[in-house]
């Protein structure tokens, strides 16, 4: 019988496990994740919701888990009683009959639905949307450029992806502020009481069902019309599936980008040498550092801290730990993307990092469908902001910033900044809603 060196007489006592998921942890979770990677890489813990789950923190284990077909996305495989299942997804999605989306299903249904959505959400459509993203970005900056101060979360990082995904979905301009209100409820309360979020989800679902009905009689060149066309060409897409897919494209398509922009700007504030490199590169008309830089910002302090829920369909071993059938498994992307076994100097922000196969948008069949749109919005937002407002500065001490609580997403509540006031590109747009899209 071999003696475990960690428990042998005279062996050093390992440091105590860190406290997870409190407000101090939310501010800077990376030291705790480093401890878990070293001492308990597949770690059983009780989450704030009361659900017990495994946290996977090493890159190799994370990559394996993200592609392991024994880990199901379907909450029906959760071993907990039915009442606990409502704690493992988006608040209100079950009661609103929005469960049949890509984050909750496995093949073959996942394969069928992803194929349908891919027909509508094409790289060509994203590429053609580039000028509109630039127009929305400039409009939002115009709204605060003359003041010399702003909250970049609520005035910039939040509305940009909301208006962009609404337009891609085909939500009429007069209804987009409703979506902004519903999405704002998710942002403000995503880590707290779930009732308000659930109400917003239900309102959003009811609106989407009505919009799908209206678009069947007047198809346009938008994502919802594309979903309807795909279902009408021999593919099967139920009304609930169409509503659920439109919902998840909106839900997953805005908060990740809010945090990509907000976290990215914050990381550049905290690493002024890298910010200077990027601004110098942009001033020279280069785009290479911007492209690798956004990928590095995704790795360094990305918008999605933990991948969405997975459930073991049968017993399996992961990172040396025995995981029972029905156990929830959460892959900690933020920990995996700072694993020194995979990334050189992982706690250093290097915008020119070339070997950067981060997991910020997942891996395997559930790789984020909206990644090209998020990259477009992130690159456009950062480049335009740093070019138009070169002296952008944090308006409060860094320690005064507060991060939103929650399990899956990582993002700031506010990001107050100051700068030298400048004239807007379009003075008439300052107090207007987003400009109409050119026809």
N, C-alpha and C positions, 0 to 999 in steps of 0.2 A: 504494500500500500504506500503510495507516494504522498508525502506531506505537502500541503499547499503552502508555498513560501510566505504568502500573505498572512497565514495564521500560525506560522511556526513560532516557537518561543523566541522572544527577542526581536521579532520582525517589527518594523515600524508600523504604527497604526495609520491606516489610510485616512486622509482628511475626511471630515464629515461631508455627506452629500449636500449640495447646495439647495436652498429653497427655490422652488420653481413657481412661476406664474403669479408672483405678487408684483406690486408696482415697481419695486426696486429691480426685480428681474426684467420687467418689461422695458425699463430704461436701457439696460445693457445686458442682454441674455448671453452674450458670447463667452464670458468666463465660466458660467454654469455649463454651457454646452461643451466647452473644452474639458471640464471635469468629467462629464458623462462620457465623452469619447474615450478618455483614458481609463476610467475606472468602471464604467457601466454602460457600454456602448449600445446595448439593447436593454432599456431600463423600464421596469414596471412602475407606474405611478398612478396616483389618484388625481384626476383633473379637477379644476374648480367646480365643474358641473356634478361631480360625484362619480363620474364614469371612470373605471380603471382601464388603462391602455398601456401599450408598449410604445416607447419612444426609440426610434432608430436614428443614431447620430453619426455613424461613420460613413464616409462616402461610398465605399465598396458595398456595405450592407444596404445603404439607402438605394443605390442604383439597382441592386438585386431585388429589393422589396417592391420598387416602383414597377418592375416588369414581371413580378411573380404572379402567375395566374391563380395560384392558391390563395392569394389575397384578393378578395372580392370587393368591389365598390358598392355592392347592394346591401343596404342596411338590414335587409331581412336575415342576413347571416350573423347579425349581432346576437350574442348569447344572452344578453340582458333581457329582462322583461320588456314588454311592448312599450311601457311608459318611458323607459330609458332611451328608447330609440330616437325619440324626439330631441334628445340632447346631443345628437351626433351629426346633425346636418345644418342646413340653413333654417333658421327659425321660421315656422309657419309653412314650409314647403309641403309638408305632408297633408295638412288640413286644406291647403289651397290646391291640392291635386297637381303638384308640380314636381313630382318625384322622378318622372321618366325623362331625365336629362342625362348628359354624358358623364356627369360626376357621380351618378348613382347606379349605373348599370354596367353589365359585363357583356362580352361577346356571347351569342351572336347579335343581340339587340344593339349593343354598343357599336358594332361594326356597321350595321344597317343605318343607324341614326347618324353616325359620324360621316358616312358616305353621303347621306342626304344633305347634311349641313355643309360639307365640303363643296358640294355642287353650287351652293349659294354663296359661301364665304371663301371666295377664290383669291389667290395672290393677285390676279389682275384687278379685282375689285379694290383691294387694299392699295395697290399702286396708283390706281386712278383717283383714289381719295386723297393723295398726298397734297395737292394744292388746297383742298378744303381744310385739312388739318392745319396747314400754315395760316390760312385765313382766320380760322377760329383762334389760333394761338395769338396772332397779332391783335385781334379784337379784344381778347381778354387782357393782354398787357396794356392796350390803350386805355382800358378802364381804370388803371391805377398808376400809369406812368407819370402823370402830372402831379400826383400827390406826394411823392417821395417816400411813401410807406405803403405797406400792404401785408395781408396775411396770405402767403402763397398757397396754403392748402385750400382755403375756402374761396379765394378769388381767382385761382389759377389751376392748381393741380386737380381739384375736384370738378369744376365745371367743364374743363376741356374734354376729358373722356366721356362724360355724360352726354354732352351735345354731340360728340362724334359718333358714339354708338347709337344714339337715338336716330341720327340721320341715316346711318347705315341700315338700321332696322326698318326705317320708313315711318317713324313716328312723326306725325304732323307738327310743324313748328309751334302751333298754338297749344299743343299738349306737352311739350318738352319740359316746361317748368314743373308740371306735375311729377314727371319722372325725377327731376332734380330734387323735389321735396321727398319723394319716397326713398331715393337713394341716400339722401342726407340722413334720413332716419336710420338707415342701415349703418352708415359711417359713424354717427354719433353714439348709437346704442348697441353696436355689434358685440361689444364685450360685456354688456350689462344686461338689464332686464330684456327678456325676449319678446314681451307682449307687443310693444310698439313696433318692433321689426316685423313681427308676424302680421300685424295689421297692414303694414306697408306692402308686404309680400302679397297679401290677399287682394289689396287694391290694384297692385300691378298686374296680377294674374287676370282679374276681371277686365281690366282695360285691354290686355293683350288678346284675350278671347274675342272681345268685341272688335278690335282692330283686324284680327284675322278674318272675321266674318265680312267686314267691310272691304278688305283687300281682295277677297275672292271675286268680287264683282268689279274690281278696278285695279288689276295688277299693275305694279310699277317696277322700276329697276332698283329694288331694295332687297334686303335679306329676307324679310318675312314673305314677300312675293316670291322670292327664290325658293323658299321652303315649300310654299304652296305649289309652285310649278313642279318641283321634284316629286311631291306626293301625287300630283295629277298625271304624271308620266309613268304610271305603272308601279311606282314605289308606294309603300303603305306608310302613311304618317297620320296618326289620329289627331283630333283637335287638341287633346291633352298633351300629346307629344309636341305638336307645333307650339303650343303656348309655353310648355316647359323649356323647349329649346330656345325660343325667343327670350324667355326669362333668364336662362343661364348665360346666354350670350351677353345680355345686359349686365347681370350681376357680376359675372367673372370678367367682363370687359371693361368695367369702370374702376372697381376698387383696386385691382392690381396696378392699374396705370396711375391712379392717384398716389399710391405708395411708391411706385417707381420714380415718379417725378419728385415727390416730397423727400423721400429718403435719399435720392440721388443728389438733390441740392444740398441737403444737410451734410452728406458725406463730403461734398466738395468744400463746404464751409469748414469742416473739421480737418481737411487736408488741403490747405491753401496752395501748396506746391503743385499738386495735381490740377487744381482749378486753373492756376496760371498756365500750365502746360496746355490745357484744353482751350483756354481763351486765346492763347498765342496761335495755336493750330487753326482755330476758327477764323481768326483775323487774317491768316494767310490763305484762306479759302480752301483749306484741306478738310477732308471728311473722314479720313482713316482713323484718327484718334477718337473722334466722336463715336464711330461704330464700335471699336473695341472698348471704348470707355463705358458705353451703356451696358455692354455685357459684363464688364468688371463691376459696375455699380449694382447690377443684378446679383452678382456673386457675393460682393462684399457686405451689403446690407439690403437684401432684396425685399420685394413687396410681400412675398408669401413665405411666412416663417415655417409653417408645417404644411405638408401636403394634405389634401383632404382625406377623409376617413377611408380606411381599408379594414376588412374583417376576414380572419382566417377561416377558410371553408373546411379545413381539416388540420390535424396537428402537423406542425412543421418546426424546423430548427432554423433560427435566424440569428446570426452573430453569436453562435454558441448557446443561445437561450431557447428553451422549449416553449413554443407558443401553442396554446390549446385552441381547438376549433371554437369559433365564435368570439375569440379575443379581438378587440380593436387594435389596430397597428397604425401609428402615426409616424410618418417619415419626416424628420426634422431637417428640412432643406437648408435652413440657416446654419445648422451644425455641420452638415455634410459638406457644404460649400466653403467651410473654413478648416477642412481636415488637412493637417500637414502631410499626411500620407499621400495626398493627391495634389495639393497646391503648394508651391514654394512660397514661403513667407505669407501664409494665408491671411494674417491679420494686417497686412500692408495693402493699401489701395494703390494699384498700379494700372492706370488707364490704358497702358500699352500692352498689358498681359495678353499673350498670344495663345498659349495653351490653356484654354479656359472653357472646358466642357462642364460648365456649372449646371446645376439641377434646378435653377430658378423657375423654369417653366415645365418641370417634370421630366419624365423619361418614359419611353415605351408607348403603348397604345393610348395612354391618357395624356400624352404631351399636349400642352396648351394649344388649342386650335387658333386662338387669337393672338399668339405671340408676334406674328408680323405686324399686326395693327398696334400692339403695345410698343414694339420697338420703334415704329414710325412716330407715334405720339411722343415717346420718351426722347428720341433724338431731336425732333422738331422743337419740343418744349425747351429742352436744355440749351440747344444751340441758339434759339431766338432770344431766350431770356438773358443768357450771358453776353450776347452780342449787343442787344438793345440797351441793357442795363449793366454795363461792365463793372460798376462799383457797388453792386449788390452786396449788402452786409446783413448779418443777423442783428436784429434789433433788441434782443434780450440775451443775457448770459446763457450759454448752452445748457447749464444745469437747470435752468428754469423751464426748459421745454418739457412737455408731457407727451408720452406715447399712449396710444389707445390700448386699452385692455382687450383681451380676446385671445383666441387660440390659433387660428389659421393665419390671419393677416398680421403684418407688422407695419405700422404707420404712425405718423405724428398727428396729434390733435390740431395743432396750429403751427405755423412757421412764420412768425412776424419778421419782416425785413425793412430796411431803410436804404435809401439811395438818393442820388441827385435827381430831382424831377426833370422830366423831359417831355417834349411834345408828342402826342399820339400820332401815329401814322395817318389816322383818319379821325379828325376832331369830332365829326358828327356822330361817330359810333360810340363815344364814351359812355353815354347813358342809355344806349339802345340794347335790345336783345341781340343775339348773334345775327350777323348779316345773312340775308337770303343767299342761298347757294345759286351761283350763276347757272342759267339754263342754257 
